[in-house]
Amino acid sequence: MTRKLAYVGKAPSVPPLEASAILNALVSPVVVLDEEGFIAQVNGAAEDFFELSTAHLVGFELKDLLPGDSPLFSVIEHARQTDAPLVEYGMVLDNPRIGHRIMDIQVSPLPERRGWVAVALHEQSIAVKMGHQLSHRNSARSVSAMAAIMAHEVKNPLSGIRGAAQLLEQYCAPDDRVLAQLIRDEADRICALVDRMEIFSEQLPLEPGAVNIHSVLEHVRRIAAAGFGSHVRFVENYDPSLPPVLGNRDQLIQVFLNLVKNAAEAVPPDGGEIVLGTAFQHGVRLAVPGSESRVHLPLMITVQDNGGGIPKDLHEHLFDPFVTTKSTGTGLGLALVAKIVGDHGGVIEFDSQPRRTIFRVMLPMVPQEQMREEDAE
């Protein structure tokens, strides 16, 4: 039996509630524009994407949300002129609210309403995240190998050099004693650097369990507020219904302590703000490159600051070892963060612009069967 839709004027007879339910069932943002470019309808994913409610979006021009020179508008205009669907891959959408996003765009004219188009946004970064994460893990592995070599092959001769310098201090002339002290101090400095890198070579089992991520974030916030972040205003934007994270509490504290410390050092002395957030991502699964398996990472934790942003030339290498924006930094903090997140089977990414830098950590939740076993105990 074929069901035919009756039309009244140019609008379909499908009840608006049913149409909204269909749109909201889609995981990709969808925006419907009228013939003048004003937003007529959005789905729930579009609200999340633009971080605005339907009430705020409907009636606005899309140019109010994106730069006027965005290539998206030429694609929309071309679809209107040809009256045919158009797909554009790898388009960059960029503004202070949504950050730097790489999108696949599909623009489809609505036959029932001349000049109207539906714009579907498919984020490429979901697929790219795993590729970036593999690069982060490879970087961490290279640092692990380097740390193991340095621990065994560098520290031993350094201890001999330092001992010889101490002996020279006792017998050399006063004018030469300064040089002996310099040798000793430099040997100590190199040993300290090797000690910092040895954390990468630890092969201890993760021993994951159920971790309340809000307890972790509160612990980190208290440490920050009592010390390096005393000048910062902290804002908490939590989803209280978030299930436990599958991870190691101490290592997760180390991850977010690093991220919050970096954020605290980036914000201005006056008016500095750090927003800690948690959210549950329904139905988000990431395909692992080179494998048929998929990783379910529904728990997203964010650390956002209003600092000056990360220089664009560092974006591709920010999680690599020895890459830093600080004049006195060693560039090992974020490399360690990437390693720990990777050890948890998670993904870390970031968007950065002046006055808005946000790090997103996506982690697995405790399996339901494990939660039931722990509840039974």
QUIRA-V516191 format. One record per residue. N is the residue number from 0. RES is the residue in three letters. OMEGA is omega in radians with two decimals (NA if undefined). Layout:
n,res,omega
N,RES,OMEGA
N,RES,OMEGA
This chain:
n,res,omega
0,MET,3.14
1,THR,3.13
2,ARG,3.12
3,LYS,3.11
4,LEU,3.06
5,ALA,-3.11
6,TYR,3.02
7,VAL,-3.03
8,GLY,-3.12
9,LYS,-3.06
10,ALA,3.10
11,PRO,-3.10
12,SER,3.10
13,VAL,-3.12
14,PRO,-3.12
15,PRO,-3.12
16,LEU,3.14
17,GLU,3.10
18,ALA,3.12
19,SER,-3.14
20,ALA,3.11
21,ILE,-3.14
22,LEU,-3.08
23,ASN,3.08
24,ALA,-3.12
25,LEU,-3.12
26,VAL,3.12
27,SER,3.10
28,PRO,3.08
29,VAL,3.12
30,VAL,3.10
31,VAL,-3.12
32,LEU,3.06
33,ASP,-3.03
34,GLU,3.14
35,GLU,3.11
36,GLY,3.09
37,PHE,-3.13
38,ILE,-3.13
39,ALA,-3.10
40,GLN,3.07
41,VAL,3.03
42,ASN,-3.09
43,GLY,3.13
44,ALA,3.10
45,ALA,3.05
46,GLU,3.13
47,ASP,-3.07
48,PHE,-3.11
49,PHE,-3.14
50,GLU,3.09
51,LEU,3.13
52,SER,3.09
53,THR,-3.12
54,ALA,3.13
55,HIS,-3.06
56,LEU,-3.07
57,VAL,-3.12
58,GLY,3.08
59,PHE,2.97
60,GLU,3.09
61,LEU,3.12
62,LYS,3.05
63,ASP,-3.07
64,LEU,-3.11
65,LEU,3.11
66,PRO,-3.10
67,GLY,-3.14
68,ASP,3.13
69,SER,3.13
70,PRO,3.12
71,LEU,-3.07
72,PHE,3.09
73,SER,3.08
74,VAL,3.11
75,ILE,-3.12
76,GLU,3.12
77,HIS,3.11
78,ALA,3.09
79,ARG,-3.07
80,GLN,-3.12
81,THR,-3.11
82,ASP,-3.12
83,ALA,3.11
84,PRO,-3.11
85,LEU,3.14
86,VAL,3.10
87,GLU,-3.08
88,TYR,3.01
89,GLY,3.13
90,MET,3.13
91,VAL,3.01
92,LEU,-2.96
93,ASP,2.94
94,ASN,-3.04
95,PRO,-3.08
96,ARG,-3.05
97,ILE,-3.13
98,GLY,-3.09
99,HIS,-3.08
100,ARG,3.04
101,ILE,-2.96
102,MET,2.84
103,ASP,-3.03
104,ILE,3.01
105,GLN,-3.14
106,VAL,-3.09
107,SER,3.04
108,PRO,3.09
109,LEU,-3.07
110,PRO,-3.07
111,GLU,-3.08
112,ARG,-3.06
113,ARG,3.12
114,GLY,3.12
115,TRP,3.10
116,VAL,2.98
117,ALA,-3.12
118,VAL,3.10
119,ALA,-3.09
120,LEU,3.11
121,HIS,-3.03
122,GLU,3.10
123,GLN,-3.00
124,SER,3.07
125,ILE,3.12
126,ALA,-3.08
127,VAL,-3.09
128,LYS,-3.10
129,MET,3.09
130,GLY,3.09
131,HIS,-3.11
132,GLN,3.08
133,LEU,3.09
134,SER,3.12
135,HIS,-3.13
136,ARG,3.11
137,ASN,3.08
138,SER,3.14
139,ALA,3.12
140,ARG,3.14
141,SER,3.09
142,VAL,3.11
143,SER,3.13
144,ALA,3.14
145,MET,-3.13
146,ALA,3.13
147,ALA,3.13
148,ILE,-3.09
149,MET,-3.11
150,ALA,-3.07
151,HIS,-2.97
152,GLU,-3.07
153,VAL,-3.04
154,LYS,-3.14
155,ASN,3.10
156,PRO,3.12
157,LEU,3.13
158,SER,3.07
159,GLY,3.11
160,ILE,-3.12
161,ARG,3.12
162,GLY,3.11
163,ALA,3.13
164,ALA,3.10
165,GLN,3.10
166,LEU,3.12
167,LEU,3.14
168,GLU,-3.07
169,GLN,-2.98
170,TYR,-3.08
171,CYS,3.13
172,ALA,-3.12
173,PRO,-3.12
174,ASP,-3.12
175,ASP,-3.09
176,ARG,3.12
177,VAL,3.13
178,LEU,3.10
179,ALA,3.09
180,GLN,3.11
181,LEU,3.11
182,ILE,-3.13
183,ARG,-3.12
184,ASP,-3.14
185,GLU,3.07
186,ALA,3.09
187,ASP,-3.12
188,ARG,3.12
189,ILE,3.10
190,CYS,3.12
191,ALA,3.11
192,LEU,3.11
193,VAL,3.11
194,ASP,3.12
195,ARG,-3.12
196,MET,-3.10
197,GLU,3.11
198,ILE,3.13
199,PHE,-3.06
200,SER,3.13
201,GLU,-3.13
202,GLN,-3.13
203,LEU,3.12
204,PRO,-3.07
205,LEU,-3.10
206,GLU,-3.10
207,PRO,3.06
208,GLY,3.13
209,ALA,-3.10
210,VAL,3.03
211,ASN,-3.03
212,ILE,3.11
213,HIS,3.05
214,SER,3.09
215,VAL,-3.11
216,LEU,3.12
217,GLU,3.09
218,HIS,3.12
219,VAL,-3.12
220,ARG,3.14
221,ARG,3.11
222,ILE,-3.11
223,ALA,-3.09
224,ALA,-3.13
225,ALA,-3.09
226,GLY,-3.00
227,PHE,-3.14
228,GLY,-3.09
229,SER,-3.13
230,HIS,-2.99
231,VAL,2.98
232,ARG,-3.13
233,PHE,3.08
234,VAL,-3.13
235,GLU,-3.13
236,ASN,-2.97
237,TYR,2.94
238,ASP,-3.03
239,PRO,-3.11
240,SER,-3.07
241,LEU,3.10
242,PRO,-3.11
243,PRO,3.05
244,VAL,3.02
245,LEU,-3.07
246,GLY,3.13
247,ASN,-3.02
248,ARG,-3.08
249,ASP,-3.13
250,GLN,3.09
251,LEU,3.04
252,ILE,3.14
253,GLN,3.12
254,VAL,-3.02
255,PHE,3.02
256,LEU,3.07
257,ASN,-3.09
258,LEU,-3.13
259,VAL,3.11
260,LYS,3.08
261,ASN,3.14
262,ALA,-3.13
263,ALA,3.12
264,GLU,-3.11
265,ALA,-3.05
266,VAL,3.12
267,PRO,-3.14
268,PRO,3.10
269,ASP,3.11
270,GLY,3.11
271,GLY,-3.09
272,GLU,3.05
273,ILE,-3.14
274,VAL,3.06
275,LEU,-3.07
276,GLY,3.02
277,THR,3.13
278,ALA,3.08
279,PHE,-3.13
280,GLN,-3.12
281,HIS,2.97
282,GLY,3.14
283,VAL,3.08
284,ARG,-3.11
285,LEU,3.08
286,ALA,3.11
287,VAL,-3.14
288,PRO,3.13
289,GLY,-3.12
290,SER,3.08
291,GLU,-3.10
292,SER,3.11
293,ARG,-3.11
294,VAL,3.12
295,HIS,-3.10
296,LEU,-3.03
297,PRO,-3.03
298,LEU,-3.13
299,MET,3.10
300,ILE,-3.07
301,THR,3.02
302,VAL,-3.05
303,GLN,3.11
304,ASP,3.14
305,ASN,3.12
306,GLY,-3.04
307,GLY,3.13
308,GLY,-3.13
309,ILE,3.12
310,PRO,-3.06
311,LYS,-3.11
312,ASP,3.10
313,LEU,-3.02
314,HIS,-3.05
315,GLU,-3.02
316,HIS,-2.98
317,LEU,-3.10
318,PHE,3.08
319,ASP,3.11
320,PRO,3.08
321,PHE,3.02
322,VAL,-3.08
323,THR,3.05
324,THR,-3.07
325,LYS,-3.12
326,SER,-3.13
327,THR,-3.09
328,GLY,3.10
329,THR,3.12
330,GLY,3.13
331,LEU,-3.07
332,GLY,-3.11
333,LEU,3.04
334,ALA,3.09
335,LEU,3.09
336,VAL,-3.14
337,ALA,3.13
338,LYS,-3.10
339,ILE,3.11
340,VAL,3.09
341,GLY,3.10
342,ASP,3.11
343,HIS,-3.08
344,GLY,-3.08
345,GLY,-3.11
346,VAL,3.03
347,ILE,3.10
348,GLU,3.12
349,PHE,2.93
350,ASP,-3.11
351,SER,3.00
352,GLN,3.06
353,PRO,3.12
354,ARG,3.11
355,ARG,3.01
356,THR,-3.09
357,ILE,3.03
358,PHE,3.12
359,ARG,3.08
360,VAL,3.13
361,MET,-3.00
362,LEU,3.09
363,PRO,3.06
364,MET,3.10
365,VAL,3.11
366,PRO,-3.08
367,GLN,-3.11
368,GLU,3.11
369,GLN,3.11
370,MET,3.13
371,ARG,3.11
372,GLU,-3.13
373,GLU,3.08
374,ASP,-3.13
375,ALA,3.13
376,GLU,NA
